[in-house]
Amino acid sequence: MIKSRICGILGIRYPVIQGGMAWIADASLASAVSNAGGLGLISSVNAGTEAVRDEIRKCKELTDKPFGVNIMLQAPNAGEIARLVVEEGVKIVTTGAGSPAPYMEMWKEAGIKVIPVIASVALALKVQALGATAVIAEGAESGGHVGELHTMTLLPQVADAVDIPVIGAGGIADPREAAAAFILGADAVQVGTRFLAAEECSVHMNYKERIIKATDISTIVTGKTLGHPVRSLKTPFSMTFAKMEANPEVTSEEILSFGTGALRKAVKEGDPDGSYMAGESSGLVKRIEPARAIVEDLMLGAEKILREASSKYLE
Ligand code: TUI
């Protein structure tokens, strides 16, 4: 069985962490992943702070296993959510899209294990010095907000730089990618895109179908000119967004207003004009299945690959 030091630290059976997908990662998905032996996450990007509180309370009813909350630091209510997790006694927090420095002391005092998503060695070292329990090194293969470096290069450089456990993320949807992440120095993997197709994932069926139909070239990164690049499926929405960015006559305000609410529309309504955030590994997601089947396929599959690697590649 695949095990690593992060399992003991977080109290989980398998070193698999679910991505904290905005508008998507709710109590249903988080509890299913946690009940399957991984670490489920609830996203703070939802219909407001109280809706996040409700999901946390629901999740406590649905599982007695550890779970966490992912905080999107660029969200206007990030400060409120930062205090909410303390109030609700959440034990694990992952952060994304910025530096968690302003909240680290409060969370450490509350005994919360903090696991920031970082996109560079510099930020990994900074959050380690601030007391982070682990880091998630997320490459630009991932869906949603992306950094510059990709998993193949980011992960080993972060693993060399820090002493705390490193969770590899970005482009991990099947057992070969999970095994590769362990070889690159990861103590665990974070998976988002594949969990979009989990039975327990509450995303609109159109979203799941688009993921299952996706191929290797189905995603695009838009938003670079606005300073927050986002990977999503190629749809009329994202292609129009890209064209607006390339047109010097379109202002950033016009582009921003075009994009506002697009993710929620895709997630909740399956609107063809919505933003379907997804990673490059969408092309590897073939079916809708229970979260448990995904966790077990990833971990048992990676174990088999790692066992067979020595006879396959070594004389
Ligand atoms: O945060 C993510 N992925 C996301 S957030 C999100 S919500 C959203 N909704 C609508 C439009 C745009 C976004 C969707 N997907 N992943 C974690 C992540 N964090 N990726 C990259 C980073 C990151 C980048 C820079 C983390 C830290 C960082 O530091 C900057 C600094 O302060 O040095």
Residues whose N, C-alpha, C, O or C-beta is under 5 A from the ligand:
A	BS01	TUI	A22 M72 G96 A97 G98 S99 V117 I118 A119 L123 E138 G143 G144 H145 V146 G147 V230
